Amino acid sequence: MRVLEVRELAVVAVLVSAVLAGCAPRTVVVTAPAVPRFPEFVFPAAAQGPGPQILQENQAAWYLLQGGDARAAERRYTALLRREPAFHPAAAGLGYVALSRQDHEEALAHFDRALQQAPTYAPALAGKGQTHLALNQHDQALAAFDAALAADPGLTAIRSAAEVLRFQGLQGSVAGAREAAGAGRLDEARTGYASAIAASPDSPFLYRELAIVEQRAGRLPEALARIQRGIELDPNDPRNFIVQGDVLEAMGEWARAAAALTTASALEPSDALVERIDALRSKALFESMPPEYRTIEQSATVTRAQLAALIGMRLDALVKRTPRRSSAVITDTRGDWAAQWIIPVARAGFMEVYPNYTFQPGATVRRGDLAAAARNVLLAIAAENPRLGAAWGNARRKFPDVPPGHLSYPAASTAVEAGVMQPLEGGAFQLARPVTGTEAVAAVERLAELAGRR
């Protein structure tokens, strides 16, 4: 046998190359459609496959289906299964092709074939659920969707479809529970919601509505537990935090109620919520106060310590803004429950420190004392807001018992002119009459209102 010449070898090489090229599979590039025809379908992905060519073919077949060419997609998937009979994504792909044609029996057969090879394959489970849904077989659809979500919790569209099915299945029982609640049959409503939750334990609105029923029934710990579960399931719904705030407020948990409503307001701003939050914070602050403060409004008389606490609490910003007018040492407030307010109020010049360096926190406040403190506060307000201060700056009120030459007349006249205090029987002021808790609170509230004006 003769040795091939160089020219003949070259010819042979060309022929071999041509033959090999003819045997290699042709790669046709298929691009993703701009708008998928079936966005609800779940791509039958494969974490790994027999090779990159198989994975590419699987992707190309899917693009063809989503582009509207179901026949070409079917050919691709069928060819894939001939080459790789165990490649279950292709079987699922054929299921979606059949589903796109509304050939439901064939679709179920393909999905079942995929699931025989991979029982927890989420795309096949999702497709099977969608097929049962198209056949109005809601129970089977929900079971398939739940299985798909167990395999792949990231299937958000499938999760939404499952929730819709649950809701539709629960509509009757929820409607019955709502009707019972509206009619005041709270035990029946509670039973209905409990049944609905047993069927759909991850539906936050059920816990919220049951919490409202529990609250109406006076079962506040149970109501709180229900709404807390609702918040765990959906921490982005402001309604859940509003109900939590309602329950906590009913329990007297003012600070926690304010915190719940603050979260609700952050999620969905509301002026009404801001007002409620402010009121709850005030209640929480009031509850944290000593009993001597909390009983002021019900007291028949008021002590100087109580008046100082009222001014210090409700006019806190003004007290802090006012330049120090007194640096006198106070010798009798150490250990007093109101010392934290007496000292700044006295230094601001709103209440008097006596020449012997005592404040006399237990002394009874008389109307002349309250008028004097009110006038001192009004002078500080007028210094910041002269236009407002002009309304009472030249007060010339007449009292049958306090002539203009009396040392307490300016204070009494100014306090009445500003609406902080009122004349008594016959227009008299009665400087020596003890101040009641109601009077003291009303006077300081009026001062706080004036201090807040701009």
C-alpha positions as CSV (number, residue, x, y, z in Angstrom):
1,M,0.0,0.0,0.0
2,R,1.5,3.3,-1.1
3,V,1.9,6.2,1.2
4,L,-0.6,9.0,0.6
5,E,0.9,12.1,-0.8
6,V,0.6,15.4,0.9
7,R,-2.0,16.6,-1.5
8,E,-4.1,13.5,-1.0
9,L,-3.9,13.9,2.8
10,A,-5.2,17.4,2.5
11,V,-8.2,16.2,0.5
12,V,-8.9,13.5,3.1
13,A,-8.7,16.0,5.9
14,V,-11.2,18.2,4.2
15,L,-13.6,15.4,3.6
16,V,-13.4,14.2,7.2
17,S,-14.0,17.7,8.5
18,A,-17.1,18.0,6.3
19,V,-18.4,14.6,7.5
20,L,-17.9,15.6,11.2
21,A,-19.5,18.9,10.6
22,G,-22.5,17.2,9.1
23,C,-22.9,14.9,12.1
24,A,-22.7,17.7,14.7
25,P,-26.1,19.0,15.8
26,R,-27.0,22.4,14.5
27,T,-27.4,25.2,17.1
28,V,-30.3,27.5,16.3
29,V,-30.3,30.5,18.7
30,V,-33.8,31.2,20.1
31,T,-34.1,34.5,22.0
32,A,-36.5,35.2,24.9
33,P,-39.8,36.9,23.8
34,A,-40.3,40.5,24.8
35,V,-43.6,39.7,26.4
36,P,-44.2,36.0,27.5
37,R,-47.4,34.5,26.2
38,F,-47.9,32.6,29.4
39,P,-46.3,34.5,32.3
40,E,-48.1,32.3,34.9
41,F,-46.3,29.2,33.7
42,V,-43.2,28.1,35.7
43,F,-40.0,27.5,33.7
44,P,-39.0,23.8,33.9
45,A,-35.5,24.5,35.0
46,A,-32.9,21.9,35.6
47,A,-30.2,22.4,38.2
48,Q,-28.0,20.1,36.3
49,G,-28.4,18.1,33.1
50,P,-26.6,15.7,30.8
51,G,-24.7,18.6,29.3
52,P,-24.9,22.2,28.4
53,Q,-26.4,21.4,25.0
54,I,-29.5,19.8,26.7
55,L,-29.9,22.8,29.0
56,Q,-29.7,25.2,26.0
57,E,-32.3,23.1,24.1
58,N,-34.6,23.2,27.2
59,Q,-34.3,27.0,27.4
60,A,-34.9,27.4,23.6
61,A,-38.0,25.2,23.7
62,W,-39.4,27.3,26.5
63,Y,-38.7,30.5,24.6
64,L,-40.6,29.1,21.7
65,L,-43.6,28.3,23.9
66,Q,-43.6,31.7,25.5
67,G,-43.3,33.3,22.1
68,G,-46.5,31.6,20.9
69,D,-45.0,28.8,18.8
70,A,-46.3,25.8,20.8
71,R,-45.8,23.4,17.9
72,A,-42.1,24.2,17.6
73,A,-41.7,24.0,21.4
74,E,-43.4,20.5,21.3
75,R,-40.9,19.3,18.7
76,R,-38.0,20.5,20.7
77,Y,-39.2,18.9,23.9
78,T,-40.0,15.7,22.2
79,A,-36.6,15.5,20.6
80,L,-35.0,16.2,24.0
81,L,-36.9,13.2,25.5
82,R,-35.8,10.9,22.7
83,R,-32.2,11.8,23.4
84,E,-32.6,11.9,27.2
85,P,-35.7,9.9,28.4
86,A,-34.9,10.7,32.0
87,F,-34.7,14.5,31.5
88,H,-37.9,15.3,33.5
89,P,-37.9,19.1,32.7
90,A,-38.7,18.2,29.1
91,A,-41.7,16.2,30.3
92,A,-42.9,19.1,32.3
93,G,-42.3,21.4,29.3
94,L,-44.6,19.2,27.2
95,G,-47.1,19.5,30.0
96,Y,-47.1,23.3,29.7
97,V,-47.3,23.0,25.9
98,A,-50.5,20.8,26.3
99,L,-51.8,23.3,28.9
100,S,-51.3,26.2,26.5
101,R,-53.6,24.3,24.1
102,Q,-56.1,23.6,26.9
103,D,-55.5,19.9,26.4
104,H,-55.8,19.2,30.1
105,E,-55.7,15.4,30.1
106,E,-52.5,15.3,28.1
107,A,-51.0,18.1,30.3
108,L,-51.7,16.0,33.5
109,A,-50.2,13.0,31.9
110,H,-46.9,14.9,31.0
111,F,-46.7,16.5,34.5
112,D,-47.3,13.1,36.1
113,R,-44.5,11.6,34.0
114,A,-42.1,14.3,35.2
115,L,-43.2,13.7,38.8
116,Q,-42.6,10.0,38.5
117,Q,-39.0,10.8,37.9
118,A,-38.8,13.7,40.3
119,P,-41.7,13.7,42.9
120,T,-40.8,17.1,44.3
121,Y,-40.1,18.9,41.1
122,A,-41.8,22.3,41.7
123,P,-42.4,23.4,38.0
124,A,-44.3,20.1,37.4
125,L,-46.3,20.4,40.6
126,A,-47.1,24.0,39.8
127,G,-48.2,23.1,36.2
128,K,-50.3,20.2,37.6
129,G,-52.0,22.7,40.0
130,Q,-52.7,25.1,37.1
131,T,-54.2,22.3,35.1
132,H,-56.5,21.2,37.9
133,L,-57.5,24.9,38.4
134,A,-58.4,25.1,34.7
135,L,-60.6,22.0,35.2
136,N,-62.2,23.7,38.3
137,Q,-60.8,21.0,40.5
138,H,-59.9,23.4,43.3
139,D,-59.0,20.9,46.0
140,Q,-56.5,19.1,43.8
141,A,-55.2,22.4,42.5
142,L,-54.5,23.7,46.0
143,A,-52.8,20.4,47.0
144,A,-50.5,20.6,44.0
145,F,-49.8,24.3,44.7
146,D,-48.9,23.6,48.3
147,A,-46.6,20.8,47.3
148,A,-44.9,23.1,44.8
149,L,-44.4,25.8,47.5
150,A,-43.0,23.3,49.9
151,A,-40.5,22.4,47.2
152,D,-39.8,26.0,46.2
153,P,-41.1,28.7,48.6
154,G,-39.9,31.4,46.1
155,L,-42.8,30.8,43.7
156,T,-44.7,34.0,44.7
157,A,-47.3,33.8,41.9
158,I,-48.2,30.2,42.9
159,R,-48.4,31.4,46.5
160,S,-50.9,34.1,45.5
161,A,-52.9,31.6,43.5
162,A,-53.0,29.2,46.5
163,E,-54.1,32.0,48.8
164,V,-56.9,32.9,46.4
165,L,-58.1,29.3,46.4
166,R,-58.0,29.2,50.2
167,F,-59.9,32.4,50.4
168,Q,-62.5,31.2,48.0
169,G,-62.9,28.0,49.9
170,L,-63.2,29.9,53.1
171,Q,-65.6,32.5,51.9
172,G,-68.6,30.7,53.3
173,S,-67.2,30.2,56.8
174,V,-65.7,33.7,56.9
175,A,-68.9,35.3,55.8
176,G,-70.8,33.4,58.5
177,A,-68.3,34.5,61.1
178,R,-68.6,38.1,60.0
179,E,-72.3,37.9,60.1
180,A,-72.3,36.4,63.6
181,A,-69.9,39.1,64.8
182,G,-72.0,41.9,63.3
183,A,-75.1,40.5,65.1
184,G,-73.2,40.3,68.4
185,R,-73.0,36.4,68.5
186,L,-69.4,36.5,69.5
187,D,-69.1,32.9,70.5
188,E,-70.4,31.8,67.2
189,A,-68.1,34.3,65.4
190,R,-65.1,33.0,67.4
191,T,-65.9,29.4,66.4
192,G,-66.2,30.4,62.7
193,Y,-62.9,32.2,62.7
194,A,-61.2,29.4,64.5
195,S,-62.4,27.0,61.8
196,A,-61.3,29.2,59.0
197,I,-57.8,29.6,60.6
198,A,-57.5,25.8,60.9
199,A,-58.1,25.6,57.2
200,S,-55.9,28.6,56.3
201,P,-53.4,29.1,59.1
202,D,-51.3,31.6,57.2
203,S,-54.0,34.2,56.4
204,P,-53.2,37.3,58.5
205,F,-56.6,38.9,58.0
206,L,-58.3,36.0,59.8
207,Y,-56.2,36.6,63.0
208,R,-56.9,40.3,62.8
209,E,-60.7,39.8,62.6
210,L,-60.7,37.2,65.3
211,A,-58.7,39.6,67.5
212,I,-61.4,42.2,67.1
213,V,-64.0,39.6,68.2
214,E,-61.9,38.5,71.2
215,Q,-61.5,42.2,72.2
216,R,-65.3,42.8,72.0
217,A,-65.8,39.7,74.2
218,G,-63.5,41.1,76.8
219,R,-60.9,38.3,76.2
220,L,-58.0,40.8,75.9
221,P,-55.0,38.4,76.3
222,E,-56.5,36.1,73.7
223,A,-57.1,39.1,71.4
224,L,-53.5,40.2,71.8
225,A,-52.1,36.8,71.0
226,R,-54.3,36.6,67.8
227,I,-53.2,40.0,66.5
228,Q,-49.5,39.3,67.3
229,R,-49.8,36.2,65.1
230,G,-51.3,38.3,62.4
231,I,-48.4,40.7,62.6
232,E,-45.9,37.9,62.4
233,L,-47.6,36.8,59.1
234,D,-47.9,40.3,57.7
235,P,-45.7,43.0,59.4
236,N,-46.4,45.5,56.6
237,D,-50.2,45.9,57.0
238,P,-50.9,49.0,59.2
239,R,-54.3,47.6,60.1
240,N,-52.7,44.8,62.1
241,F,-50.8,47.4,64.2
242,I,-54.0,49.5,64.7
243,V,-55.8,46.5,66.1
244,Q,-52.8,45.7,68.3
245,G,-52.9,49.3,69.5
246,D,-56.7,49.0,70.2
247,V,-56.2,45.9,72.3
248,L,-53.2,47.3,74.2
249,E,-55.2,50.5,74.9
250,A,-58.1,48.4,76.3
251,M,-55.6,46.6,78.5
252,G,-54.3,50.0,79.8
253,E,-50.9,49.4,78.2
254,W,-50.6,53.0,77.1
255,A,-46.9,53.1,76.1
256,R,-47.1,49.8,74.1
257,A,-50.3,50.9,72.5
258,A,-48.6,54.2,71.4
259,A,-45.7,52.1,70.0
260,A,-48.0,49.9,68.0
261,L,-49.9,52.9,66.5
262,T,-46.5,54.6,65.8
263,T,-45.6,51.6,63.6
264,A,-49.0,51.8,61.9
265,S,-48.5,55.5,61.2
266,A,-45.0,54.9,59.8
267,L,-46.6,52.4,57.3
268,E,-49.5,54.6,56.5
269,P,-49.3,58.2,57.8
270,S,-52.5,59.5,59.4
271,D,-53.3,62.7,61.4
272,A,-55.9,60.8,63.4
273,L,-53.2,58.2,64.4
274,V,-50.9,61.0,65.4
275,E,-53.5,62.4,67.7
276,R,-54.2,59.0,69.3
277,I,-50.4,58.5,69.7
278,D,-50.0,61.8,71.5
279,A,-53.0,61.1,73.8
280,L,-51.6,57.6,74.6
281,R,-48.2,59.0,75.4
282,S,-49.7,61.5,77.7
283,K,-51.6,58.7,79.5
284,A,-48.4,56.7,79.8
285,L,-46.5,59.6,81.2
286,F,-49.4,60.3,83.6
287,E,-49.4,56.7,84.8
288,S,-45.7,56.9,85.5
289,M,-46.1,59.9,87.8
290,P,-46.2,59.7,91.6
291,P,-49.6,59.3,93.1
292,E,-49.4,62.8,94.5
293,Y,-49.5,64.1,90.9
294,R,-52.1,61.7,89.6
295,T,-54.6,62.7,92.3
296,I,-54.3,66.5,91.7
297,E,-57.4,66.9,89.6
298,Q,-59.6,65.1,92.2
299,S,-58.1,67.0,95.2
300,A,-60.1,69.5,97.2
301,T,-56.9,71.5,97.8
302,V,-53.6,71.7,96.1
303,T,-50.1,72.0,97.6
304,R,-47.3,74.1,96.3
305,A,-45.4,70.9,95.3
306,Q,-48.4,69.8,93.2
307,L,-48.7,73.2,91.5
308,A,-44.9,73.2,90.7
309,A,-45.3,69.7,89.3
310,L,-48.2,70.8,87.1
311,I,-46.2,73.7,85.8
312,G,-43.0,71.8,85.4
313,M,-44.8,68.9,83.5
314,R,-47.2,70.8,81.2
315,L,-45.0,73.8,80.6
316,D,-41.7,71.9,80.4
317,A,-40.5,73.6,77.2
318,L,-41.3,77.1,78.5
319,V,-39.6,76.4,81.8
320,K,-36.5,75.2,79.9
321,R,-36.5,78.2,77.6
322,T,-37.0,80.9,80.2
323,P,-33.7,82.5,81.5
324,R,-33.0,81.8,85.1
325,R,-34.5,84.5,87.3
326,S,-33.7,83.1,90.7
327,S,-30.5,81.4,92.0
328,A,-31.7,81.1,95.6
329,V,-30.9,78.0,97.5
330,I,-33.9,75.9,98.5
331,T,-33.4,74.0,101.8
332,D,-36.6,72.0,102.2
333,T,-37.1,70.1,98.9
334,R,-34.5,67.3,99.3
335,G,-36.3,64.0,99.1
336,D,-39.6,65.6,98.1
337,W,-41.5,63.7,95.4
338,A,-41.8,67.0,93.3
339,A,-38.2,68.2,93.8
340,Q,-37.4,67.6,90.1
341,W,-40.0,70.1,89.1
342,I,-39.8,72.5,92.0
343,I,-36.2,73.5,91.4
344,P,-36.5,74.4,87.7
345,V,-39.9,76.1,88.2
346,A,-38.5,78.2,91.0
347,R,-35.3,79.1,89.1
348,A,-37.4,80.2,86.1
349,G,-39.1,82.6,88.5
350,F,-42.6,81.1,88.1
351,M,-43.0,80.3,91.8
352,E,-41.6,82.1,94.8
353,V,-38.8,81.0,97.0
354,Y,-39.3,82.5,100.5
355,P,-36.7,84.8,102.2
356,N,-35.7,82.0,104.5
357,Y,-34.8,79.8,101.5
358,T,-37.7,77.5,101.8
359,F,-40.2,76.6,99.2
360,Q,-42.7,75.0,101.6
361,P,-43.9,72.2,99.2
362,G,-46.6,71.1,101.6
363,A,-48.3,74.5,101.9
364,T,-51.8,75.0,100.5
365,V,-52.1,77.0,97.3
366,R,-54.5,79.9,97.6
367,R,-56.0,81.8,94.7
368,G,-53.6,84.7,95.3
369,D,-50.7,82.2,95.0
370,L,-52.0,80.8,91.8
371,A,-52.6,84.2,90.3
372,A,-49.0,85.2,91.2
373,A,-47.6,82.1,89.5
374,A,-49.9,82.6,86.5
375,R,-48.7,86.2,86.1
376,N,-45.1,85.1,86.2
377,V,-45.7,82.5,83.4
378,L,-47.7,85.1,81.4
379,L,-44.8,87.5,81.6
380,A,-42.5,84.8,80.1
381,I,-45.0,84.1,77.3
382,A,-45.3,87.8,76.6
383,A,-41.5,88.1,76.3
384,E,-41.6,85.6,73.5
385,N,-44.8,86.7,71.9
386,P,-45.3,90.5,72.6
387,R,-48.4,90.7,70.4
388,L,-50.1,88.0,72.3
389,G,-49.0,89.5,75.6
390,A,-50.5,92.8,74.7
391,A,-54.0,91.2,75.2
392,W,-53.5,91.1,78.9
393,G,-50.5,93.5,79.5
394,N,-52.7,96.4,80.6
395,A,-55.4,94.5,82.4
396,R,-57.7,96.7,84.6
397,R,-60.2,94.2,86.0
398,K,-62.4,95.3,88.9
399,F,-62.9,93.1,91.9
400,P,-65.0,94.2,94.9
401,D,-62.5,92.6,97.3
402,V,-59.1,93.4,95.6
403,P,-58.7,97.1,95.0
404,P,-56.2,98.3,92.3
405,G,-53.7,99.4,95.0
406,H,-53.5,95.9,96.5
407,L,-50.2,94.1,96.1
408,S,-52.0,91.1,94.5
409,Y,-54.1,93.2,92.2
410,P,-51.8,93.0,89.1
411,A,-51.6,89.2,89.3
412,A,-55.3,88.8,89.8
413,S,-56.2,91.2,87.0
414,T,-53.8,89.7,84.6
415,A,-54.8,86.1,85.3
416,V,-58.5,86.9,84.8
417,E,-57.8,89.0,81.6
418,A,-55.8,86.1,80.1
419,G,-58.5,83.6,80.9
420,V,-56.3,81.6,83.2
421,M,-58.6,82.2,86.2
422,Q,-62.2,83.3,86.7
423,P,-63.9,85.7,89.2
424,L,-66.1,84.0,91.8
425,E,-69.4,84.9,93.4
426,G,-70.3,88.6,92.8
427,G,-67.2,89.1,90.8
428,A,-65.0,88.7,93.8
429,F,-61.5,87.2,93.4
430,Q,-61.1,85.8,97.0
431,L,-57.3,85.8,97.2
432,A,-57.3,83.6,100.4
433,R,-59.6,80.9,99.1
434,P,-57.8,77.5,98.6
435,V,-57.4,76.4,95.0
436,T,-59.0,73.1,94.1
437,G,-57.3,70.5,91.9
438,T,-59.7,71.2,89.1
439,E,-59.0,74.9,89.2
440,A,-55.2,74.3,89.2
441,V,-55.3,71.9,86.2
442,A,-57.6,74.2,84.2
443,A,-55.3,77.2,84.9
444,V,-52.1,75.4,83.8
445,E,-53.8,74.0,80.8
446,R,-54.8,77.5,79.7
447,L,-51.2,78.7,80.2
448,A,-49.9,75.7,78.2
449,E,-52.4,76.7,75.4
450,L,-51.1,80.3,75.4
451,A,-47.5,79.2,75.5
452,G,-48.0,77.1,72.4
453,R,-49.3,79.9,70.3
454,R,-47.1,81.4,67.7
